Amino acid sequence: MINYGEELKYQRIVRNKTLKQVEEDTGISNANLSRWECGKVLPNIDFCVQLADYYGISLDELIGRDIKDKK
């Protein structure tokens, strides 16, 4: 099973962004970003779209989903 929080954190880390930088750039609170990355709660689809756009990736990439996961 995909760990969405780990994937969200991975996408942030590979871009050398801190939680504070993402917060400043997107307006999404640091607290929410942290809770999502720790797997405490899942973001709603609107925030997922916003983060995917911010990182310049698809929603599938944002959550670590690929073709193999469809089977």
N, C-alpha and C positions, 0 to 999 in steps of 0.2 A: 504494500500500500504506500502511496506517495505521502510524504510528510510535507505538507504545504508550507509550514513555517520555515522549515529548513531551506526549501526552495526560494522563498521570499528573501531570506537572509543571504543565501548564495547570490542571488541576482544583485543585491545591494553591495555585497562585499567585492564581487568581481569588478564592480565599477568604482571601487575605492570611495564609497559613500558612507558617511556615518548616519545614524538615525537622525541626528540633528539636521544634517544637510538635506536629507530627504524631506523632513518636516518643513524646513524653510522653502524648499523648491516646490513642494506639492500642497502644503497647507494641511496635510494629514498629521495628526498629533503624534509626537514621539511615543506617548503612552500606547496609543493604538498600534503603531508599527511594532513596538516591542512585544505587546500581547500576541499579535499575529505571528511574529517570528518565534516566540516561545511556544506556540501551539495552544495557548490558553483559549483563544476564540478564533473564529474564521472571519475574514473581512467579507463584506457584502460585495456583490458583483460590481457595483459602481466604483468602489475603491480598487478592485482588481483591474478594471478597465483603466482607471487613472494611473495606477502603477505600471501597467503594461505599456501604456503610452509614454510614460516618463522614461522607462528603461528602453523604449524603442523595440519592444518584442511583442509577440502574440500572447493572448491569454493562455494558450496551451503551454508556451514556453515559461510563462510566469509561474504556473503551478507544476511544472515538471512533467507535463503530459506529452507523450509522443504516440506514434502510430501503434507501437507494441501494446500500449495501455488499453487500446480499443478492443482487443481480443479477449 
